[in-house]
Amino acid sequence: MESKRRFIGWAVFSLLVASVLGGIVALGKIVNFDVSLRVAVVYNLMARYLDESEEYFVLKSPAILNDLFREIVKKHPSLAPMFGEHPTMMILIDGTPSQPNAILKDGSRVDLMPLFDGG
């Protein structure tokens, strides 16, 4: 009799755990638990400033363009003057002209082009 009671207790506990875990998995499919996003940055006409023409950054989500600028400046301090309060470049997010407070999405492509270059 005691073994039946333990078995029933174990079975009920197992079903509860399985339903809770199943609910968490189902919720994970509905709600995105990923807290980061990956953004491609293309440096157009910037060969005189750095060696890369394209690189990727991983940012905490949600992120705006200014967050990306901070990460770029950490990696490439010589570009800091271009990312001030009024950036001195054309900035496109997925082909659309954008401001520093524009929201970034996972997989966004950010094109940076200096407004003037040599002459």
Summary of the structure (lengths in Angstrom):
residues: 119
radius of gyration: 24.4
end to end distance: 93.5
largest distance: 93.5
contacts: 275
relative contact order: 0.17
helix: 39%
strand: 27%
